[in-house]
Amino acid sequence: MPASLLTELIIRPLVEIMVHVVGYLTGIGVVSVFTLGRYSVEPLLPEQRPRPRIRKRGNAPLQPYVVSADDAVLIGFLFWAVVLGAGALIWWLTK
């Protein structure tokens, strides 16, 4: 009983946070590399105060498209699933 309580209250949330952060950081790298910087990922934690909007006249540089943080986590997980699948396939073929 105490071990299951310890697992549910402490260990499980820590593991979920670590997995989420690893997926997010991987997603940032994958999105940046595969889109050549055209897409960016929104911050994981929202900012405390919004930035003021400044209007520019003339030819403003194109702003990158923004991918949501949840989508970045999914992209990171898919990347690692493909890497593990390719590694398993290569291992199976070389046996």
Biopython code that builds the backbone (N, CA, C, O; Angstrom):
import numpy as np
from Bio.PDB.StructureBuilder import StructureBuilder

atoms = [
    (1, "MET", "N", (0.808, -1.199, 0.000)),
    (1, "MET", "CA", (0.000, 0.000, 0.000)),
    (1, "MET", "C", (0.855, 1.270, 0.000)),
    (1, "MET", "O", (0.610, 2.146, -0.830)),
    (2, "PRO", "N", (1.846, 1.416, 0.887)),
    (2, "PRO", "CA", (2.652, 2.641, 0.868)),
    (2, "PRO", "C", (3.464, 2.792, -0.416)),
    (2, "PRO", "O", (3.696, 3.910, -0.877)),
    (3, "ALA", "N", (3.895, 1.678, -0.989)),
    (3, "ALA", "CA", (4.678, 1.772, -2.224)),
    (3, "ALA", "C", (3.821, 2.279, -3.378)),
    (3, "ALA", "O", (4.287, 3.078, -4.191)),
    (4, "SER", "N", (2.570, 1.820, -3.457)),
    (4, "SER", "CA", (1.697, 2.291, -4.535)),
    (4, "SER", "C", (1.344, 3.757, -4.347)),
    (4, "SER", "O", (1.218, 4.496, -5.323)),
    (5, "LEU", "N", (1.182, 4.183, -3.095)),
    (5, "LEU", "CA", (0.904, 5.589, -2.820)),
    (5, "LEU", "C", (2.101, 6.452, -3.206)),
    (5, "LEU", "O", (1.934, 7.523, -3.790)),
    (6, "LEU", "N", (3.289, 5.996, -2.886)),
    (6, "LEU", "CA", (4.506, 6.706, -3.254)),
    (6, "LEU", "C", (4.633, 6.816, -4.773)),
    (6, "LEU", "O", (5.007, 7.862, -5.303)),
    (7, "THR", "N", (4.318, 5.731, -5.455)),
    (7, "THR", "CA", (4.398, 5.722, -6.917)),
    (7, "THR", "C", (3.403, 6.697, -7.520)),
    (7, "THR", "O", (3.755, 7.465, -8.415)),
    (8, "GLU", "N", (2.173, 6.677, -7.046)),
    (8, "GLU", "CA", (1.131, 7.532, -7.622)),
    (8, "GLU", "C", (1.354, 9.007, -7.327)),
    (8, "GLU", "O", (1.064, 9.851, -8.175)),
    (9, "LEU", "N", (1.853, 9.331, -6.169)),
    (9, "LEU", "CA", (1.957, 10.736, -5.773)),
    (9, "LEU", "C", (3.270, 11.398, -6.155)),
    (9, "LEU", "O", (3.303, 12.606, -6.388)),
    (10, "ILE", "N", (4.350, 10.634, -6.223)),
    (10, "ILE", "CA", (5.651, 11.257, -6.442)),
    (10, "ILE", "C", (6.311, 10.803, -7.737)),
    (10, "ILE", "O", (6.675, 11.631, -8.572)),
    (11, "ILE", "N", (6.463, 9.520, -7.907)),
    (11, "ILE", "CA", (7.260, 9.028, -9.024)),
    (11, "ILE", "C", (6.560, 9.223, -10.363)),
    (11, "ILE", "O", (7.189, 9.659, -11.328)),
    (12, "ARG", "N", (5.272, 8.910, -10.439)),
    (12, "ARG", "CA", (4.555, 9.020, -11.712)),
    (12, "ARG", "C", (4.534, 10.457, -12.251)),
    (12, "ARG", "O", (4.823, 10.652, -13.432)),
    (13, "PRO", "N", (4.202, 11.477, -11.432)),
    (13, "PRO", "CA", (4.247, 12.850, -11.977)),
    (13, "PRO", "C", (5.637, 13.277, -12.432)),
    (13, "PRO", "O", (5.767, 13.989, -13.428)),
    (14, "LEU", "N", (6.686, 12.850, -11.712)),
    (14, "LEU", "CA", (8.042, 13.203, -12.123)),
    (14, "LEU", "C", (8.400, 12.580, -13.463)),
    (14, "LEU", "O", (9.015, 13.231, -14.308)),
    (15, "VAL", "N", (8.018, 11.324, -13.662)),
    (15, "VAL", "CA", (8.297, 10.648, -14.928)),
    (15, "VAL", "C", (7.516, 11.309, -16.059)),
    (15, "VAL", "O", (8.055, 11.496, -17.150)),
    (16, "GLU", "N", (6.254, 11.666, -15.816)),
    (16, "GLU", "CA", (5.458, 12.325, -16.844)),
    (16, "GLU", "C", (6.042, 13.686, -17.232)),
    (16, "GLU", "O", (6.056, 14.042, -18.410)),
    (17, "ILE", "N", (6.516, 14.435, -16.257)),
    (17, "ILE", "CA", (7.134, 15.733, -16.543)),
    (17, "ILE", "C", (8.412, 15.544, -17.356)),
    (17, "ILE", "O", (8.645, 16.272, -18.320)),
    (18, "MET", "N", (9.234, 14.579, -16.977)),
    (18, "MET", "CA", (10.480, 14.339, -17.709)),
    (18, "MET", "C", (10.205, 13.912, -19.148)),
    (18, "MET", "O", (10.865, 14.386, -20.073)),
    (19, "VAL", "N", (9.239, 13.026, -19.340)),
    (19, "VAL", "CA", (8.913, 12.563, -20.689)),
    (19, "VAL", "C", (8.363, 13.715, -21.524)),
    (19, "VAL", "O", (8.692, 13.834, -22.704)),
    (20, "HIS", "N", (7.537, 14.556, -20.929)),
    (20, "HIS", "CA", (6.969, 15.694, -21.643)),
    (20, "HIS", "C", (8.064, 16.678, -22.068)),
    (20, "HIS", "O", (8.057, 17.170, -23.197)),
    (21, "VAL", "N", (8.987, 16.955, -21.178)),
    (21, "VAL", "CA", (10.068, 17.904, -21.485)),
    (21, "VAL", "C", (11.001, 17.343, -22.555)),
    (21, "VAL", "O", (11.428, 18.076, -23.447)),
    (22, "VAL", "N", (11.323, 16.051, -22.476)),
    (22, "VAL", "CA", (12.192, 15.438, -23.490)),
    (22, "VAL", "C", (11.506, 15.477, -24.857)),
    (22, "VAL", "O", (12.142, 15.797, -25.860)),
    (23, "GLY", "N", (10.211, 15.151, -24.898)),
    (23, "GLY", "CA", (9.470, 15.222, -26.159)),
    (23, "GLY", "C", (9.410, 16.638, -26.704)),
    (23, "GLY", "O", (9.523, 16.843, -27.913)),
    (24, "TYR", "N", (9.233, 17.620, -25.823)),
    (24, "TYR", "CA", (9.177, 19.019, -26.242)),
    (24, "TYR", "C", (10.515, 19.484, -26.812)),
    (24, "TYR", "O", (10.556, 20.109, -27.872)),
    (25, "LEU", "N", (11.596, 19.185, -26.120)),
    (25, "LEU", "CA", (12.917, 19.616, -26.594)),
    (25, "LEU", "C", (13.287, 18.925, -27.903)),
    (25, "LEU", "O", (13.882, 19.541, -28.787)),
    (26, "THR", "N", (12.937, 17.659, -28.025)),
    (26, "THR", "CA", (13.184, 16.955, -29.284)),
    (26, "THR", "C", (12.334, 17.559, -30.396)),
    (26, "THR", "O", (12.801, 17.725, -31.523)),
    (27, "GLY", "N", (11.084, 17.887, -30.074)),
    (27, "GLY", "CA", (10.191, 18.505, -31.053)),
    (27, "GLY", "C", (10.721, 19.838, -31.550)),
    (27, "GLY", "O", (10.604, 20.148, -32.735)),
    (28, "ILE", "N", (11.300, 20.625, -30.663)),
    (28, "ILE", "CA", (11.883, 21.908, -31.084)),
    (28, "ILE", "C", (12.989, 21.667, -32.108)),
    (28, "ILE", "O", (13.042, 22.330, -33.144)),
    (29, "GLY", "N", (13.859, 20.723, -31.814)),
    (29, "GLY", "CA", (14.954, 20.424, -32.738)),
    (29, "GLY", "C", (14.468, 19.878, -34.066)),
    (29, "GLY", "O", (14.948, 20.289, -35.123)),
    (30, "VAL", "N", (13.521, 18.960, -34.021)),
    (30, "VAL", "CA", (13.017, 18.347, -35.251)),
    (30, "VAL", "C", (12.290, 19.373, -36.113)),
    (30, "VAL", "O", (12.486, 19.419, -37.328)),
    (31, "VAL", "N", (11.454, 20.192, -35.488)),
    (31, "VAL", "CA", (10.718, 21.216, -36.252)),
    (31, "VAL", "C", (11.679, 22.207, -36.876)),
    (31, "VAL", "O", (11.518, 22.575, -38.040)),
    (32, "SER", "N", (12.666, 22.641, -36.130)),
    (32, "SER", "CA", (13.624, 23.616, -36.655)),
    (32, "SER", "C", (14.442, 23.052, -37.810)),
    (32, "SER", "O", (14.657, 23.733, -38.813)),
    (33, "VAL", "N", (14.897, 21.817, -37.673)),
    (33, "VAL", "CA", (15.752, 21.222, -38.696)),
    (33, "VAL", "C", (14.962, 20.882, -39.956)),
    (33, "VAL", "O", (15.374, 21.234, -41.062)),
    (34, "PHE", "N", (13.833, 20.203, -39.795)),
    (34, "PHE", "CA", (13.101, 19.735, -40.965)),
    (34, "PHE", "C", (12.363, 20.846, -41.709)),
    (34, "PHE", "O", (12.045, 20.675, -42.886)),
    (35, "THR", "N", (12.081, 21.978, -41.061)),
    (35, "THR", "CA", (11.417, 23.083, -41.756)),
    (35, "THR", "C", (12.389, 24.206, -42.086)),
    (35, "THR", "O", (11.985, 25.256, -42.587)),
    (36, "LEU", "N", (13.664, 23.990, -41.807)),
    (36, "LEU", "CA", (14.716, 24.982, -42.083)),
    (36, "LEU", "C", (14.415, 26.335, -41.451)),
    (36, "LEU", "O", (14.690, 27.378, -42.044)),
    (37, "GLY", "N", (13.856, 26.316, -40.258)),
    (37, "GLY", "CA", (13.604, 27.533, -39.514)),
    (37, "GLY", "C", (12.334, 28.274, -39.894)),
    (37, "GLY", "O", (12.053, 29.334, -39.335)),
    (38, "ARG", "N", (11.573, 27.749, -40.816)),
    (38, "ARG", "CA", (10.332, 28.431, -41.236)),
    (38, "ARG", "C", (9.264, 28.324, -40.155)),
    (38, "ARG", "O", (8.447, 29.232, -40.003)),
    (39, "TYR", "N", (9.261, 27.228, -39.404)),
    (39, "TYR", "CA", (8.325, 27.038, -38.304)),
    (39, "TYR", "C", (9.092, 27.142, -36.991)),
    (39, "TYR", "O", (10.257, 26.754, -36.910)),
    (40, "SER", "N", (8.438, 27.661, -35.982)),
    (40, "SER", "CA", (9.021, 27.682, -34.644)),
    (40, "SER", "C", (8.010, 27.077, -33.676)),
    (40, "SER", "O", (6.846, 26.881, -34.024)),
    (41, "VAL", "N", (8.457, 26.788, -32.478)),
    (41, "VAL", "CA", (7.603, 26.164, -31.468)),
    (41, "VAL", "C", (7.311, 27.185, -30.388)),
    (41, "VAL", "O", (8.200, 27.913, -29.948)),
    (42, "GLU", "N", (6.034, 27.232, -29.957)),
    (42, "GLU", "CA", (5.669, 28.167, -28.903)),
    (42, "GLU", "C", (6.326, 27.766, -27.588)),
    (42, "GLU", "O", (6.675, 26.600, -27.404)),
    (43, "PRO", "N", (6.500, 28.711, -26.678)),
    (43, "PRO", "CA", (7.118, 28.383, -25.390)),
    (43, "PRO", "C", (6.266, 27.387, -24.608)),
    (43, "PRO", "O", (5.040, 27.376, -24.718)),
    (44, "LEU", "N", (6.933, 26.556, -23.821)),
    (44, "LEU", "CA", (6.225, 25.567, -23.020)),
    (44, "LEU", "C", (5.419, 26.237, -21.912)),
    (44, "LEU", "O", (4.275, 25.861, -21.656)),
    (45, "LEU", "N", (6.005, 27.210, -21.270)),
    (45, "LEU", "CA", (5.303, 27.968, -20.237)),
    (45, "LEU", "C", (4.979, 29.357, -20.781)),
    (45, "LEU", "O", (5.848, 30.009, -21.360)),
    (46, "PRO", "N", (3.748, 29.814, -20.605)),
    (46, "PRO", "CA", (3.393, 31.144, -21.130)),
    (46, "PRO", "C", (4.134, 32.247, -20.383)),
    (46, "PRO", "O", (4.502, 32.105, -19.217)),
    (47, "GLU", "N", (4.337, 33.341, -21.091)),
    (47, "GLU", "CA", (5.020, 34.479, -20.478)),
    (47, "GLU", "C", (4.100, 35.141, -19.457)),
    (47, "GLU", "O", (2.878, 35.033, -19.551)),
    (48, "GLN", "N", (4.689, 35.819, -18.492)),
    (48, "GLN", "CA", (3.899, 36.462, -17.457)),
    (48, "GLN", "C", (3.157, 37.691, -17.982)),
    (48, "GLN", "O", (1.998, 37.921, -17.636)),
    (49, "ARG", "N", (3.825, 38.464, -18.806)),
    (49, "ARG", "CA", (3.172, 39.648, -19.358)),
    (49, "ARG", "C", (3.329, 39.632, -20.868)),
    (49, "ARG", "O", (4.376, 39.244, -21.386)),
    (50, "PRO", "N", (2.304, 40.047, -21.561)),
    (50, "PRO", "CA", (2.395, 40.019, -23.024)),
    (50, "PRO", "C", (3.337, 41.088, -23.545)),
    (50, "PRO", "O", (3.517, 42.136, -22.923)),
    (51, "ARG", "N", (3.927, 40.813, -24.678)),
    (51, "ARG", "CA", (4.815, 41.790, -25.318)),
    (51, "ARG", "C", (3.968, 42.851, -26.012)),
    (51, "ARG", "O", (2.904, 42.542, -26.549)),
    (52, "PRO", "N", (4.425, 44.080, -26.005)),
    (52, "PRO", "CA", (3.675, 45.099, -26.743)),
    (52, "PRO", "C", (3.817, 44.871, -28.246)),
    (52, "PRO", "O", (4.876, 44.470, -28.728)),
    (53, "ARG", "N", (2.766, 45.123, -28.956)),
    (53, "ARG", "CA", (2.796, 44.955, -30.410)),
    (53, "ARG", "C", (3.305, 46.245, -31.052)),
    (53, "ARG", "O", (2.804, 47.338, -30.784)),
    (54, "ILE", "N", (4.285, 46.088, -31.881)),
    (54, "ILE", "CA", (4.866, 47.235, -32.574)),
    (54, "ILE", "C", (4.568, 47.065, -34.051)),
    (54, "ILE", "O", (4.878, 46.031, -34.643)),
    (55, "ARG", "N", (3.972, 48.073, -34.634)),
    (55, "ARG", "CA", (3.671, 48.016, -36.061)),
    (55, "ARG", "C", (4.852, 48.551, -36.849)),
    (55, "ARG", "O", (5.436, 49.583, -36.519)),
    (56, "LYS", "N", (5.179, 47.826, -37.885)),
    (56, "LYS", "CA", (6.254, 48.255, -38.769)),
    (56, "LYS", "C", (5.656, 48.543, -40.129)),
    (56, "LYS", "O", (4.755, 47.844, -40.593)),
    (57, "ARG", "N", (6.158, 49.550, -40.738)),
    (57, "ARG", "CA", (5.712, 49.869, -42.085)),
    (57, "ARG", "C", (6.780, 49.437, -43.065)),
    (57, "ARG", "O", (7.958, 49.346, -42.721)),
    (58, "GLY", "N", (6.368, 49.179, -44.259)),
    (58, "GLY", "CA", (7.311, 48.765, -45.281)),
    (58, "GLY", "C", (7.376, 47.250, -45.358)),
    (58, "GLY", "O", (6.441, 46.546, -44.976)),
    (59, "ASN", "N", (8.478, 46.778, -45.850)),
    (59, "ASN", "CA", (8.663, 45.334, -46.015)),
    (59, "ASN", "C", (9.189, 44.734, -44.722)),
    (59, "ASN", "O", (10.381, 44.808, -44.423)),
    (60, "ALA", "N", (8.295, 44.148, -43.977)),
    (60, "ALA", "CA", (8.693, 43.477, -42.742)),
    (60, "ALA", "C", (9.115, 42.045, -43.084)),
    (60, "ALA", "O", (8.532, 41.432, -43.979)),
    (61, "PRO", "N", (10.108, 41.510, -42.393)),
    (61, "PRO", "CA", (10.504, 40.128, -42.671)),
    (61, "PRO", "C", (9.363, 39.174, -42.321)),
    (61, "PRO", "O", (8.547, 39.451, -41.443)),
    (62, "LEU", "N", (9.327, 38.057, -43.022)),
    (62, "LEU", "CA", (8.283, 37.080, -42.766)),
    (62, "LEU", "C", (8.459, 36.461, -41.388)),
    (62, "LEU", "O", (9.557, 36.052, -41.014)),
    (63, "GLN", "N", (7.376, 36.399, -40.648)),
    (63, "GLN", "CA", (7.413, 35.780, -39.331)),
    (63, "GLN", "C", (7.268, 34.270, -39.488)),
    (63, "GLN", "O", (6.519, 33.806, -40.348)),
    (64, "PRO", "N", (7.971, 33.508, -38.673)),
    (64, "PRO", "CA", (7.839, 32.053, -38.793)),
    (64, "PRO", "C", (6.469, 31.592, -38.301)),
    (64, "PRO", "O", (5.861, 32.221, -37.435)),
    (65, "TYR", "N", (6.004, 30.500, -38.861)),
    (65, "TYR", "CA", (4.772, 29.904, -38.374)),
    (65, "TYR", "C", (5.054, 29.291, -37.014)),
    (65, "TYR", "O", (6.187, 28.906, -36.724)),
    (66, "VAL", "N", (4.035, 29.198, -36.185)),
    (66, "VAL", "CA", (4.227, 28.708, -34.825)),
    (66, "VAL", "C", (3.495, 27.382, -34.653)),
    (66, "VAL", "O", (2.315, 27.258, -34.982)),
    (67, "VAL", "N", (4.214, 26.401, -34.136)),
    (67, "VAL", "CA", (3.657, 25.095, -33.814)),
    (67, "VAL", "C", (3.365, 25.087, -32.324)),
    (67, "VAL", "O", (4.175, 25.575, -31.536)),
    (68, "SER", "N", (2.225, 24.541, -31.924)),
    (68, "SER", "CA", (1.880, 24.518, -30.506)),
    (68, "SER", "C", (2.826, 23.597, -29.741)),
    (68, "SER", "O", (3.448, 22.707, -30.322)),
    (69, "ALA", "N", (2.925, 23.819, -28.446)),
    (69, "ALA", "CA", (3.816, 23.018, -27.604)),
    (69, "ALA", "C", (3.367, 21.560, -27.563)),
    (69, "ALA", "O", (4.204, 20.658, -27.552)),
    (70, "ASP", "N", (2.063, 21.321, -27.541)),
    (70, "ASP", "CA", (1.576, 19.936, -27.529)),
    (70, "ASP", "C", (1.919, 19.219, -28.826)),
    (70, "ASP", "O", (2.263, 18.037, -28.812)),
    (71, "ASP", "N", (1.826, 19.925, -29.944)),
    (71, "ASP", "CA", (2.208, 19.318, -31.220)),
    (71, "ASP", "C", (3.712, 19.038, -31.269)),
    (71, "ASP", "O", (4.141, 18.048, -31.861)),
    (72, "ALA", "N", (4.501, 19.899, -30.654)),
    (72, "ALA", "CA", (5.948, 19.671, -30.614)),
    (72, "ALA", "C", (6.274, 18.423, -29.808)),
    (72, "ALA", "O", (7.177, 17.669, -30.171)),
    (73, "VAL", "N", (5.545, 18.198, -28.712)),
    (73, "VAL", "CA", (5.751, 16.992, -27.919)),
    (73, "VAL", "C", (5.403, 15.759, -28.752)),
    (73, "VAL", "O", (6.135, 14.770, -28.729)),
    (74, "LEU", "N", (4.297, 15.812, -29.483)),
    (74, "LEU", "CA", (3.900, 14.697, -30.347)),
    (74, "LEU", "C", (4.937, 14.445, -31.433)),
    (74, "LEU", "O", (5.279, 13.296, -31.710)),
    (75, "ILE", "N", (5.436, 15.504, -32.047)),
    (75, "ILE", "CA", (6.470, 15.363, -33.079)),
    (75, "ILE", "C", (7.733, 14.746, -32.483)),
    (75, "ILE", "O", (8.367, 13.903, -33.117)),
    (76, "GLY", "N", (8.102, 15.158, -31.273)),
    (76, "GLY", "CA", (9.264, 14.574, -30.606)),
    (76, "GLY", "C", (9.082, 13.092, -30.334)),
    (76, "GLY", "O", (10.002, 12.302, -30.545)),
    (77, "PHE", "N", (7.889, 12.707, -29.863)),
    (77, "PHE", "CA", (7.617, 11.283, -29.632)),
    (77, "PHE", "C", (7.632, 10.496, -30.925)),
    (77, "PHE", "O", (8.166, 9.387, -30.963)),
    (78, "LEU", "N", (7.059, 11.042, -31.983)),
    (78, "LEU", "CA", (7.066, 10.348, -33.269)),
    (78, "LEU", "C", (8.492, 10.170, -33.790)),
    (78, "LEU", "O", (8.828, 9.128, -34.351)),
    (79, "PHE", "N", (9.323, 11.188, -33.601)),
    (79, "PHE", "CA", (10.721, 11.090, -34.014)),
    (79, "PHE", "C", (11.410, 9.921, -33.305)),
    (79, "PHE", "O", (12.073, 9.104, -33.944)),
    (80, "TRP", "N", (11.247, 9.846, -31.963)),
    (80, "TRP", "CA", (11.901, 8.766, -31.222)),
    (80, "TRP", "C", (11.303, 7.410, -31.567)),
    (80, "TRP", "O", (12.013, 6.405, -31.552)),
    (81, "ALA", "N", (10.003, 7.361, -31.881)),
    (81, "ALA", "CA", (9.394, 6.093, -32.300)),
    (81, "ALA", "C", (9.990, 5.622, -33.626)),
    (81, "ALA", "O", (10.245, 4.431, -33.807)),
    (82, "VAL", "N", (10.210, 6.554, -34.549)),
    (82, "VAL", "CA", (10.818, 6.192, -35.835)),
    (82, "VAL", "C", (12.263, 5.751, -35.636)),
    (82, "VAL", "O", (12.703, 4.780, -36.252)),
    (83, "VAL", "N", (12.997, 6.447, -34.790)),
    (83, "VAL", "CA", (14.391, 6.068, -34.523)),
    (83, "VAL", "C", (14.458, 4.679, -33.900)),
    (83, "VAL", "O", (15.269, 3.855, -34.322)),
    (84, "LEU", "N", (13.620, 4.407, -32.905)),
    (84, "LEU", "CA", (13.615, 3.085, -32.274)),
    (84, "LEU", "C", (13.146, 2.010, -33.242)),
    (84, "LEU", "O", (13.689, 0.905, -33.248)),
    (85, "GLY", "N", (12.143, 2.320, -34.062)),
    (85, "GLY", "CA", (11.676, 1.352, -35.056)),
    (85, "GLY", "C", (12.739, 1.040, -36.092)),
    (85, "GLY", "O", (12.923, -0.118, -36.465)),
    (86, "ALA", "N", (13.437, 2.062, -36.559)),
    (86, "ALA", "CA", (14.510, 1.844, -37.535)),
    (86, "ALA", "C", (15.649, 1.049, -36.907)),
    (86, "ALA", "O", (16.228, 0.173, -37.548)),
    (87, "GLY", "N", (15.967, 1.356, -35.655)),
    (87, "GLY", "CA", (17.014, 0.587, -34.967)),
    (87, "GLY", "C", (16.621, -0.863, -34.781)),
    (87, "GLY", "O", (17.446, -1.758, -34.966)),
    (88, "ALA", "N", (15.366, -1.107, -34.416)),
    (88, "ALA", "CA", (14.907, -2.488, -34.264)),
    (88, "ALA", "C", (14.907, -3.219, -35.595)),
    (88, "ALA", "O", (15.264, -4.395, -35.662)),
    (89, "LEU", "N", (14.513, -2.532, -36.645)),
    (89, "LEU", "CA", (14.512, -3.156, -37.978)),
    (89, "LEU", "C", (15.927, -3.502, -38.419)),
    (89, "LEU", "O", (16.163, -4.594, -38.935)),
    (90, "ILE", "N", (16.856, -2.600, -38.225)),
    (90, "ILE", "CA", (18.254, -2.860, -38.593)),
    (90, "ILE", "C", (18.811, -4.006, -37.766)),
    (90, "ILE", "O", (19.517, -4.862, -38.299)),
    (91, "TRP", "N", (18.505, -4.038, -36.464)),
    (91, "TRP", "CA", (18.978, -5.125, -35.615)),
    (91, "TRP", "C", (18.396, -6.449, -36.072)),
    (91, "TRP", "O", (19.102, -7.457, -36.121)),
    (92, "TRP", "N", (17.096, -6.454, -36.411)),
    (92, "TRP", "CA", (16.441, -7.689, -36.856)),
    (92, "TRP", "C", (16.992, -8.169, -38.195)),
    (92, "TRP", "O", (17.129, -9.374, -38.408)),
    (93, "LEU", "N", (17.309, -7.245, -39.099)),
    (93, "LEU", "CA", (17.827, -7.633, -40.407)),
    (93, "LEU", "C", (19.268, -8.134, -40.346)),
    (93, "LEU", "O", (19.688, -8.922, -41.194)),
    (94, "THR", "N", (20.021, -7.684, -39.354)),
    (94, "THR", "CA", (21.423, -8.088, -39.273)),
    (94, "THR", "C", (21.625, -9.327, -38.408)),
    (94, "THR", "O", (22.760, -9.776, -38.252)),
    (95, "LYS", "N", (20.569, -9.889, -37.846)),
    (95, "LYS", "CA", (20.704, -11.115, -37.036)),
    (95, "LYS", "C", (21.021, -12.301, -37.882)),
    (95, "LYS", "O", (21.168, -13.408, -37.363)),
]
sb = StructureBuilder()
sb.init_structure("model")
sb.init_model(0)
sb.init_chain("A")
sb.init_seg("    ")
for serial, (resi, resn, name, xyz) in enumerate(atoms, 1):
    if name == "N":
        sb.init_residue(resn, " ", resi, " ")
    sb.init_atom(name, np.array(xyz, "f"), 0.0, 1.0, " ", f" {name:<3s}", serial, name[0])
structure = sb.get_structure()
